[in-house]
Amino acid sequence: MTQQEKIGLLEEMFEVDAGTLRPETALDTLQWDSMAMLSLIALVNEKFGKRLNGTQIKAFKTVQDILEVME
């Protein structure tokens, strides 16, 4: 999966327009709340077979941080 496809998944999750997110986008400019965090856990588990924990999620500051765990 390309980086742009991963960003597309995140744009769907955050319910923002396509082309809105960039790797440098700060999560605090988005609706980065407990529901988004739960959605991210489900997305990463389902699409990439990885499990995220609370410590990892709390450390995320940008879209790039999320992309790195999707690799």
Backbone bond lengths (Angstrom), bond angles and torsions (degrees), N, CA, C in turn:
res aa  C-N    CA-C-N  psi(-1)  N-CA   C-N-CA  omega(-1)  CA-C   N-CA-C  phi
1 M - - - 1.451 - - 1.531 107.63 -
2 T 1.318 115.49 133.51 1.460 119.76 -179.09 1.529 111.00 -77.63
3 Q 1.317 114.92 164.26 1.463 119.19 177.86 1.521 110.25 -60.54
4 Q 1.335 117.13 -39.90 1.463 119.86 -179.18 1.528 111.32 -64.97
5 E 1.332 117.65 -35.79 1.463 120.50 176.76 1.530 110.47 -66.20
6 K 1.327 116.20 -39.33 1.464 120.07 177.29 1.521 110.55 -64.54
7 I 1.325 116.03 -42.69 1.470 119.65 177.29 1.524 109.75 -61.94
8 G 1.325 116.93 -37.90 1.463 120.83 176.86 1.522 112.08 -59.90
9 L 1.331 116.82 -41.14 1.468 120.58 176.23 1.530 110.63 -61.52
10 L 1.335 115.91 -41.86 1.469 119.72 179.80 1.523 111.26 -68.41
11 E 1.330 117.16 -36.15 1.470 119.76 177.10 1.522 110.70 -62.98
12 E 1.327 116.85 -39.58 1.462 120.50 175.94 1.525 110.48 -64.26
13 M 1.328 116.30 -44.35 1.459 120.85 -178.07 1.526 111.03 -62.43
14 F 1.338 116.15 -44.34 1.462 120.70 -179.36 1.533 112.89 -81.34
15 E 1.337 115.81 -5.06 1.467 122.12 -179.78 1.526 111.51 56.60
16 V 1.338 114.82 50.16 1.464 121.03 175.12 1.519 108.10 -116.87
17 D 1.319 116.65 161.65 1.461 121.69 -178.79 1.522 111.34 -64.36
18 A 1.323 115.67 147.32 1.457 121.31 176.28 1.522 109.26 -57.64
19 G 1.312 116.48 138.67 1.454 121.28 -179.51 1.516 114.10 86.86
20 T 1.334 116.78 0.43 1.464 121.74 -177.52 1.525 112.30 -78.07
21 L 1.331 116.16 -42.50 1.462 119.89 -173.68 1.522 112.46 -86.49
22 R 1.305 114.75 144.64 1.462 124.27 174.22 1.533 106.47 -129.11
23 P 1.325 118.32 158.80 1.462 119.13 177.98 1.528 113.16 -54.51
24 E 1.311 117.15 -34.34 1.469 120.66 -177.54 1.530 113.80 -83.81
25 T 1.327 118.36 -0.83 1.462 121.03 179.39 1.524 110.06 -61.56
26 A 1.327 115.59 125.59 1.468 120.93 178.39 1.524 109.53 -75.18
27 L 1.315 115.82 135.13 1.466 119.82 -178.70 1.519 111.92 -66.07
28 D 1.334 117.81 -27.45 1.461 118.97 -179.85 1.525 112.58 -72.47
29 T 1.337 117.77 -4.57 1.467 120.74 173.71 1.524 110.61 -92.29
30 L 1.328 115.96 -5.11 1.465 122.35 179.53 1.529 108.51 -110.04
31 Q 1.301 115.24 179.96 1.452 119.22 176.51 1.530 107.95 -84.75
32 W 1.334 116.34 72.61 1.462 123.43 -176.99 1.517 108.17 -93.50
33 D 1.330 114.48 81.91 1.458 120.94 -177.74 1.527 109.04 -122.18
34 S 1.314 116.64 -173.50 1.470 119.91 -176.37 1.529 112.25 -61.27
35 M 1.318 117.78 -33.78 1.471 119.57 178.52 1.524 110.63 -68.52
36 A 1.325 117.21 -40.59 1.467 120.34 177.33 1.519 110.30 -63.91
37 M 1.316 116.30 -39.06 1.465 120.37 179.59 1.528 110.92 -64.30
38 L 1.324 116.94 -42.50 1.469 120.38 176.72 1.525 111.07 -64.45
39 S 1.323 116.17 -40.21 1.469 120.18 177.55 1.517 110.65 -62.55
40 L 1.331 116.27 -39.87 1.461 120.29 179.02 1.529 110.99 -64.68
41 I 1.322 117.02 -42.82 1.462 121.01 177.49 1.529 109.90 -56.53
42 A 1.325 116.53 -47.60 1.465 120.92 -179.22 1.530 111.10 -64.96
43 L 1.321 116.94 -43.23 1.467 121.55 -179.14 1.521 111.52 -61.49
44 V 1.310 116.72 -49.67 1.468 121.04 -177.68 1.530 110.67 -65.43
45 N 1.316 116.51 -38.15 1.464 119.91 178.82 1.528 110.49 -66.90
46 E 1.320 116.15 -46.92 1.464 120.66 -175.88 1.527 112.40 -68.96
47 K 1.324 117.13 -47.64 1.469 121.06 -173.16 1.528 113.79 -85.19
48 F 1.344 116.85 -28.52 1.462 119.54 -172.58 1.528 113.52 -123.38
49 G 1.336 117.09 -2.65 1.454 120.98 177.12 1.521 113.83 64.77
50 K 1.313 116.30 28.02 1.467 120.79 -179.40 1.519 109.37 -116.66
51 R 1.324 114.72 149.62 1.466 120.54 177.48 1.514 109.22 -108.91
52 L 1.312 115.24 133.25 1.464 121.56 177.27 1.519 109.04 -104.51
53 N 1.323 116.22 147.08 1.453 119.13 174.81 1.530 109.33 -114.21
54 G 1.303 115.80 169.40 1.460 121.71 -176.08 1.515 113.32 -58.84
55 T 1.320 117.28 -37.89 1.461 121.20 -179.74 1.522 110.44 -63.05
56 Q 1.326 116.65 -43.67 1.462 120.46 178.28 1.524 110.63 -61.87
57 I 1.315 115.71 -47.95 1.461 120.22 -175.69 1.524 111.08 -63.39
58 K 1.318 117.61 -42.16 1.459 120.33 -179.91 1.525 112.12 -65.26
59 A 1.326 117.23 -23.19 1.467 121.33 179.90 1.529 112.43 -80.81
60 F 1.339 117.76 -15.82 1.457 120.42 -179.05 1.524 110.45 -67.26
61 K 1.335 115.82 128.93 1.465 121.53 178.44 1.522 112.17 -119.86
62 T 1.338 116.28 -28.57 1.466 121.09 -178.10 1.520 110.34 -132.62
63 V 1.323 115.40 167.86 1.464 120.91 175.17 1.532 109.32 -59.29
64 Q 1.326 118.02 -36.40 1.467 121.62 179.38 1.524 111.53 -57.88
65 D 1.315 117.47 -38.49 1.470 120.70 178.46 1.522 110.51 -59.25
66 I 1.317 116.90 -39.46 1.460 120.94 178.89 1.539 110.05 -71.55
67 L 1.319 116.68 -42.46 1.458 120.36 179.95 1.525 111.49 -57.85
68 E 1.303 116.96 -36.64 1.468 120.76 -178.31 1.533 111.89 -63.50
69 V 1.322 118.34 -34.81 1.472 119.08 177.72 1.526 112.20 -79.87
70 M 1.311 117.41 -13.21 1.464 121.29 178.48 1.524 111.99 -83.23
71 E 1.303 118.32 -6.38 1.470 120.55 -176.88 1.499 111.90 -73.70
